[in-house]
Amino acid sequence: MNFFKKIFGNIGNSSKENKDMDSPYAPDINLPIDEMFTHSFKKNGGKFIYCENLNEVSENFLNILEENDWFECQALCHESQLFHLLDENKLDYKNNPKKPVFYFSTCENLIADEGSILFSSKQFRHLKPNDLPTNMIVLATTSQLVGNKGDGLRMIKNKYDKEYPSNITTIKYFEKAKEEDFLQYGSCHKNLYLLLFEDL
């Protein structure tokens, strides 16, 4: 018995040691889901604005427009429940704008473990992320926070039941890579503002 321990070491202890060593790349599973998302989302370069009520949503939407000087420009938006914010700020979004400065939408879910945002054809229609403007404003709610992509796909399945959407995709990178990063290969980055509305 001692002979094998000398050659292979104590297998039981080494596996315990591996469990105790945390990878710096693994998400902290002990964090609450909202903190995990916020940490991962900001790490990916996203801009996060928390809104306690609908007045704050309107105010912060206006602040984003002011910060970027996006007044009197074209915007792309497919969701009628968002049109009032564009109308209030006199933005041109009707008649298929040819050169939209930003894209305004909701989303399906917020994926906490990787800080990404899950979309479907309900938001993007037939468009792919590369077809959309680089600038995006997304309105989401705290009830849309889920732990991982699997949870997000389950929520989509339960939500739509028979009319399951297509074009399901996530956007994870919210700033251009400073150097060549093979993890971002084939992915597009978006300058994304997230207006997170407290609905719980």
ROKE-234944 format. One line per 3 residues: number of its first residue (from 1); their letters; for each residue x, y negated, z of N, C-alpha, C, O. Coordinates in steps of 0.2 Angstrom, whole numbers, plus 5000, padded with zeros to 4 digits. Atoms other than C-alpha are relative to their C-alpha. Layout:
# residues N
NUM> a> X/Y/Z/X/Y/Z/X/Y/Z/X/Y/Z; ...
//
This chain:
# residues 200
1> mnf> 5004/5006/5000/5000/5000/5000/5004/4994/5000/5003/4989/4996; 4995/5005/4999/5014/4988/5005/5004/4999/4993/5005/4993/4991; 4996/5000/5006/5023/4992/4989/4996/4996/4994/4999/4992/4991
4> fkk> 5004/5003/5005/5008/4986/4978/4999/4992/5002/4999/4988/4998; 5000/5007/4997/5007/4970/4989/5006/4996/4997/5006/4990/4996; 4994/5004/5002/5025/4966/4985/5000/4999/4993/5003/4993/4991
7> ifg> 5000/5001/5007/5023/4968/4966/4994/4995/4998/4996/4990/4994; 5006/5004/5002/5005/4960/4964/4998/4995/5005/4994/4991/5003; 5002/5005/4996/5004/4950/4979/4993/5002/5003/4990/5007/5002
10> nig> 5007/4998/4997/4988/4949/4990/4995/4997/4995/4994/4991/4995; 5004/5002/5005/4975/4948/4976/4994/4996/5004/4992/4991/5001; 5005/5004/4996/4961/4943/4989/5001/4993/5002/4997/4989/5000
13> nss> 4998/5007/4998/4970/4928/4995/5001/4995/4994/4999/4990/4995; 4999/5004/5006/4975/4922/4978/4994/4997/4997/4993/4992/4995; 5006/5002/5003/4958/4922/4972/4996/4995/5004/4993/4990/5001
16> ken> 5003/5005/4996/4952/4912/4987/5003/4994/4999/5000/4988/4999; 4996/5006/5001/4966/4900/4984/4998/4996/4994/4997/4990/4994; 5002/5003/5007/4960/4897/4966/4993/4997/5001/4992/4992/4998
19> kdm> 5007/5003/4999/4942/4894/4972/5001/4993/5004/4997/4989/5003; 4999/5006/4996/4949/4881/4985/5003/4994/4996/5002/4988/4998; 4997/5005/5004/4959/4872/4971/4994/4997/4996/4992/5000/4992
22> dsp> 5005/5003/5004/4947/4859/4963/5003/4997/4994/5009/4994/4994; 4998/5003/5006/4950/4854/4945/4998/4993/5000/4993/4991/5002; 5002/5008/5000/4951/4835/4943/4995/4999/4994/4992/4994/4994
25> yap> 5005/5001/5006/4940/4838/4927/4993/5002/5002/4989/5001/4998; 5007/4997/4998/4926/4847/4936/4996/4995/5003/4999/4991/5007; 5004/5004/4996/4912/4837/4942/4999/5002/5007/4999/5008/5008
28> din> 5001/4998/4993/4909/4836/4960/4993/5002/5002/4988/4998/5001; 5007/4997/4999/4894/4847/4963/4997/4998/5006/4991/4999/5007; 5003/5001/4993/4892/4841/4981/4997/4993/4999/4993/4991/5004
31> lpi> 5003/5007/5001/4887/4823/4974/4993/5001/4999/4991/5005/4995; 5007/5000/5002/4868/4819/4973/5000/4999/4992/5005/4996/4990; 5000/5000/5007/4863/4820/4955/5000/4993/4997/5003/4992/4992
34> dem> 4999/5007/5002/4861/4801/4953/5007/4997/5000/5009/4994/4996; 4993/5003/5000/4878/4797/4959/5005/5004/4995/5009/5001/4992; 4996/4997/5005/4885/4811/4948/5000/4997/4993/5005/4996/4990
37> fth> 5002/5003/5006/4877/4804/4933/5004/4993/4999/5007/4992/4995; 4997/5007/5000/4883/4786/4937/5007/5000/4999/5010/4997/4995; 4992/5000/5000/4901/4791/4940/5002/5003/4993/5007/5000/4990
40> sfk> 4998/4997/5007/4902/4802/4924/4998/4995/4994/5002/4994/4990; 5002/5005/5006/4893/4789/4913/5004/4994/5000/5007/4992/4995; 4995/5006/5000/4904/4774/4919/5007/5003/4998/5010/4999/4994
43> kng> 4994/4998/5002/4919/4785/4917/5001/5001/4992/5006/5000/4989; 5000/4999/5008/4914/4788/4898/4999/4993/4997/4999/4993/4991; 5000/5007/5003/4913/4769/4896/4993/4997/4999/4992/4992/4996
46> gkf> 5007/5003/5000/4894/4766/4898/4999/4995/5004/5002/4994/5010; 5002/5005/4995/4886/4751/4905/4994/5001/5003/4989/5002/4999; 5005/4998/4996/4874/4754/4918/4997/4994/5004/5000/4991/5008
49> iyc> 5004/5006/4996/4860/4742/4925/4994/5003/5003/4990/5006/4999; 5006/4997/4996/4848/4748/4938/4995/4995/5001/4996/4989/5002; 5006/5005/5000/4831/4740/4938/4995/5003/5005/4992/5009/5004
52> enl> 5005/4997/4996/4819/4742/4952/4993/4999/4998/4988/5003/5000; 5007/5001/5002/4803/4735/4943/5001/4998/4993/5006/4997/4990; 5000/5002/5008/4798/4730/4925/5002/4993/4999/5005/4992/4994
55> nev> 4997/5007/5001/4802/4712/4928/5007/5000/5000/5010/4996/4996; 4993/4999/5001/4820/4717/4931/5002/5003/4994/5007/5001/4991; 4999/4997/5007/4819/4727/4915/5001/4995/4995/5005/4994/4991
58> sen> 5000/5005/5005/4814/4712/4905/5006/4995/5001/5009/4992/4997; 4994/5004/4999/4827/4701/4914/5007/5002/4998/5011/4999/4995; 4994/4997/5002/4841/4713/4911/5001/5001/4993/5006/5000/4990
61> fln> 5000/5000/5008/4836/4715/4893/5002/4994/4997/5006/4993/4993; 4998/5007/5002/4837/4696/4891/5008/4999/5001/5011/4996/4997; 4993/5001/4998/4854/4696/4900/5005/5003/4995/5010/5001/4993
64> ile> 4996/4996/5005/4861/4709/4888/5000/4996/4993/5005/4995/4990; 5000/5004/5006/4855/4699/4873/5004/4993/5001/5008/4992/4996; 4996/5006/4999/4863/4683/4880/5008/5002/5000/5012/4998/4997
67> end> 4992/4998/4999/4880/4692/4885/5003/5001/4993/5009/4999/4992; 4998/4998/5006/4881/4698/4867/4998/4995/4994/5000/4996/4988; 5002/5005/5005/4873/4683/4858/4996/5004/4994/4997/5003/4988
70> wfe> 5004/4996/5004/4860/4695/4850/4993/4997/4998/4989/5000/4996; 5007/5004/5001/4846/4682/4848/5000/4999/4992/5005/4999/4989; 5002/5002/5007/4838/4679/4831/5004/5005/4995/5006/5003/4990
73> cqa> 4997/4994/5004/4845/4696/4824/4995/5005/4999/4990/5005/5001; 5005/4994/5002/4838/4712/4817/5002/5005/5005/5008/5006/5007; 4999/4994/4995/4836/4727/4829/4996/5006/4997/4991/5005/4993
76> lch> 5003/4994/5002/4831/4745/4825/4996/5003/5006/5000/5004/5011; 5004/4997/4994/4817/4752/4836/4994/5004/4997/4991/5001/4993; 5005/4996/5003/4805/4766/4832/4994/5002/5005/4989/5005/5004
79> esq> 5005/4998/4994/4795/4767/4849/4996/4994/5001/4998/4989/5004; 5004/5005/4999/4780/4756/4850/4999/4997/5007/4998/4991/5008; 5001/5002/4993/4780/4755/4869/5006/4995/5002/5006/4992/5007
82> lfh> 4995/5005/4999/4796/4745/4867/5000/4994/4996/5004/4989/4998; 5000/5005/5005/4791/4733/4854/4999/4993/5004/5001/4988/5002; 5002/5006/4997/4784/4720/4867/5007/4996/5002/5007/4990/5002
85> lld> 4994/5003/4998/4802/4717/4873/5004/4996/4994/5007/4991/4995; 4997/5003/5006/4808/4713/4856/4996/4994/4997/4999/4989/4995; 5004/5006/5002/4793/4702/4852/5001/4994/5005/5002/4989/5003
88> enk> 4999/5006/4995/4796/4692/4868/5006/4996/4999/5007/4990/5000; 4993/5004/5002/4814/4688/4862/5000/4999/4993/5006/4997/4991; 5000/5002/5007/4809/4685/4844/5005/5003/4996/5009/5000/4992
91> ldy> 4996/4996/5004/4819/4699/4837/4997/5003/4994/4991/5006/4995; 5003/4998/5007/4816/4705/4819/5001/5008/5000/5007/5010/5000; 4999/4993/5000/4813/4724/4820/4995/5003/4995/4995/5010/4994
94> knn> 5005/4998/5004/4799/4726/4808/5002/5001/4993/5007/4998/4991; 4998/4999/5007/4800/4732/4789/5007/5002/4999/5010/5000/4995; 4993/4996/5001/4815/4743/4791/5006/4995/4999/5008/4994/4993
97> pkk> 4994/5005/5000/4829/4730/4795/5006/5003/4996/5008/5009/4998; 4995/4998/5004/4843/4732/4783/5007/5000/5004/5011/5004/5003; 4994/5001/4996/4857/4726/4795/4999/4999/5007/5000/4994/5010
100> pvf> 5001/5001/4993/4852/4729/4813/5006/5000/5004/5011/5003/5003; 4994/5001/4996/4864/4723/4826/5000/5005/5006/5005/5007/5008; 5000/4995/4995/4858/4735/4839/4994/5005/5000/4989/5003/4996
103> yfs> 5005/4996/5000/4847/4750/4842/4997/5001/5007/5000/5001/5012; 5003/5000/4993/4834/4750/4856/4995/5006/5000/4991/5007/4996; 5004/4994/4999/4826/4766/4862/4999/5003/5007/5002/5000/5012
106> tce> 5000/4996/4994/4821/4778/4876/5004/5006/4999/5008/5006/4994; 4996/4994/5001/4829/4795/4878/4996/5006/5003/4990/5005/5006; 5003/4994/4997/4824/4813/4883/5002/5000/5008/4998/5001/5012
109> nli> 4997/4999/4994/4836/4815/4898/5006/4997/5001/5010/4995/4996; 4993/5002/4998/4851/4809/4907/5004/5006/5003/5001/5009/5008; 4996/4994/4998/4864/4823/4909/5005/4998/5005/5010/4995/5004
112> ade> 4996/5002/4995/4872/4821/4926/5007/5002/5000/5012/4999/5001; 4993/4997/4999/4887/4833/4925/5005/4997/4995/5011/4997/4996; 4996/5003/5005/4894/4825/4909/4999/4993/4999/5003/4990/4994
115> gsi> 5001/5007/5001/4887/4808/4910/4998/4998/4993/4999/4993/4990; 5003/5001/5007/4878/4809/4893/4993/4999/5000/4990/5000/5005; 5007/5002/5001/4861/4804/4886/4998/5005/4995/5001/5005/4989
118> lfs> 5003/4995/5005/4850/4817/4877/4994/4997/4997/4990/4994/5000; 5005/5003/5004/4840/4811/4863/4997/5006/4995/4999/5011/4995; 5003/4995/5005/4828/4820/4850/4997/4996/4994/4998/4990/4994
121> skq> 5003/5003/5006/4818/4816/4834/4995/4995/5003/4992/4991/4999; 5005/5005/4997/4805/4807/4846/5003/4993/5000/5000/4988/5000; 4997/5006/5000/4818/4793/4847/5004/4998/4994/5003/4993/4991
124> frh> 4996/5001/5006/4830/4795/4832/4997/5001/4994/4999/4999/4988; 5004/4998/5006/4817/4801/4820/5005/5005/4996/5007/5010/4999; 4995/4996/5004/4828/4809/4806/5007/4998/5000/5011/5001/4997
127> lkp> 4994/5003/5000/4843/4798/4809/5005/5004/5005/5003/5007/5010; 4994/4997/4996/4860/4805/4816/5003/4994/5004/5002/4989/5001; 4997/5006/4996/4870/4795/4829/5004/4996/4995/5005/4990/4996
130> ndl> 4996/5004/5004/4882/4790/4815/4996/4995/4996/4999/4990/4993; 5004/5005/5004/4868/4782/4805/4997/4994/5004/4995/4989/5001; 5003/5005/4996/4863/4771/4820/5005/4994/5001/5011/4996/5000
133> ptn> 4995/5005/4999/4871/4754/4824/5005/5002/5006/5003/5006/5010; 4995/4999/4994/4886/4755/4836/4997/4998/5007/4999/5001/5012; 5003/5003/4993/4877/4744/4849/4993/5003/5001/4989/5004/4997
136> miv> 5006/4997/4998/4863/4753/4858/4998/4997/5007/5002/4996/5012; 5003/5001/4993/4851/4748/4873/4995/5006/5001/4991/5007/4997; 5004/4994/4998/4843/4763/4881/4996/4999/5006/4999/4997/5011
139> lat> 5004/5001/4994/4828/4762/4893/4999/5007/5002/4995/5011/4999; 5001/4994/4998/4827/4777/4904/4997/4999/5008/4998/4994/5010; 5003/5000/4993/4819/4782/4921/5004/5005/5004/5007/5009/5002
142> tsq> 4997/4995/4995/4826/4790/4937/4998/5007/4999/5001/5012/5001; 5003/4993/5001/4814/4805/4934/5003/5004/4994/5002/5010/4994; 4997/4996/5006/4824/4809/4918/5007/5003/5002/5010/5006/4997
145> lvg> 4993/4998/4998/4840/4813/4928/4999/5008/5001/4995/5010/5004; 5000/4992/4999/4844/4832/4926/5008/5002/5001/5012/4998/4999; 4993/4997/4999/4860/4842/4931/5004/5001/4994/5010/4999/4994
148> nkg> 4996/4998/5006/4865/4848/4914/4996/5001/4994/4990/5000/4995; 5003/4999/5007/4861/4851/4896/4994/5005/5000/4989/5004/4997; 5005/4995/4999/4852/4867/4900/4993/4998/5003/4988/4999/5001
151> dgl> 5006/5003/4997/4840/4858/4912/4997/4995/4995/4990/4995/4995; 5003/5005/5005/4837/4844/4899/4996/5004/4995/4991/5002/4993; 5003/4996/5005/4833/4857/4886/4993/5003/5002/4988/5004/4999
154> rmi> 5006/4997/4996/4821/4866/4898/4994/4994/5000/4988/4996/4999; 5005/5005/4999/4812/4849/4901/4997/4998/4994/4991/4997/4993; 5003/5002/5006/4810/4845/4883/4995/5006/4998/4990/5004/4995
157> knk> 5005/4994/5002/4802/4863/4880/4994/4999/5004/4988/5000/5001; 5006/5000/4996/4790/4860/4895/4996/4994/4998/4990/4994/4998; 5004/5006/5002/4786/4842/4889/4996/5000/4994/4991/4998/4994
160> ydk> 5003/5000/5007/4782/4845/4871/4996/5007/4999/4992/5007/4994; 5003/4994/5001/4776/4863/4872/4999/5002/4993/5004/5006/4991; 5000/4997/5007/4770/4866/4854/5003/4995/4995/5005/4998/4990
163> eyp> 4997/5005/5004/4776/4850/4846/5008/4999/5001/5010/4993/5003; 4993/5000/4998/4795/4854/4849/5004/4996/4996/5003/4997/4989; 4996/5004/5004/4806/4840/4843/5006/5003/4997/5009/5008/4999
166> sni> 4994/4998/5003/4820/4842/4831/5006/4995/5001/5005/4990/5006; 4994/5005/4999/4837/4833/4830/5002/4998/5007/5003/4992/5009; 4998/5000/4993/4841/4836/4848/5008/4999/5000/5011/5003/4998
169> tti> 4993/5001/4999/4858/4828/4852/5002/4996/5006/4997/4993/5009; 4998/5004/4995/4868/4820/4865/5005/4995/4998/5009/4996/4993; 4994/5005/5001/4879/4804/4865/5003/5000/5007/5000/4999/5012
172> kyf> 4996/5000/4993/4893/4805/4878/5005/4995/5000/5008/4993/5005; 4995/5005/5000/4906/4792/4872/4998/4993/4999/4995/4992/4994; 5002/5007/5000/4903/4774/4875/5005/4995/4999/5004/4989/5000
175> eka> 4995/5005/5002/4919/4766/4870/5005/5004/4995/5005/5010/4996; 4996/4997/5005/4931/4769/4856/5006/5003/5004/5009/5000/5008; 4995/4997/4997/4945/4781/4861/5006/4995/4999/5008/4993/4993
178> kee> 4994/5004/5000/4961/4771/4865/5006/5003/4996/5010/5000/4993; 4995/4996/5004/4972/4785/4857/4996/5006/4997/4990/5007/4999; 5003/4994/5003/4969/4801/4847/4998/5005/5006/5002/5007/5010
181> dfl> 5002/4995/4995/4958/4812/4858/4996/5005/4997/4991/5004/4994; 5003/4994/5003/4954/4829/4852/4993/5002/5002/4989/5005/4999; 5007/4999/4998/4938/4830/4863/4995/4996/4997/4989/4997/4997
184> qyg> 5005/5005/5003/4930/4815/4854/5000/5002/4992/4996/4998/4989; 5000/4999/5007/4934/4823/4837/4993/5002/4997/4990/5006/5000; 5007/4999/5003/4918/4822/4826/4995/4997/5004/4989/4997/5002
187> sch> 5005/5004/4996/4909/4812/4839/5000/4993/4999/5006/4990/4998; 5000/5007/5001/4904/4794/4837/4999/4997/5007/4996/4999/5011; 5001/5004/4993/4906/4781/4851/4995/4995/4999/4993/4993/4993
190> knl> 5005/5005/5000/4892/4769/4855/5002/4995/5006/5003/4997/5011; 5000/5006/4995/4893/4752/4864/4993/5000/5003/4989/4997/5001; 5006/4999/4998/4879/4757/4875/4998/4997/5007/5002/4998/5012
193> yll> 5002/5003/4994/4869/4748/4889/4994/5005/5002/4990/5006/4998; 5005/4996/4997/4858/4759/4900/4996/4996/5005/4999/4994/5010; 5004/5003/4996/4843/4751/4908/4996/5005/5004/4992/5009/5001
196> lfe> 5003/4995/4996/4838/4763/4922/4995/4998/5005/4996/4994/5010; 5006/5002/4996/4821/4760/4929/4998/5005/5005/4997/5011/5004; 5001/4996/4995/4817/4767/4946/4992/5002/5000/4988/4997/5001
199> dl> 5007/4998/5001/4801/4777/4944/4998/5006/5005/4993/5009/5005; 5001/4995/4995/4802/4789/4959/4999/4997/5007/4997/5001/5012
//
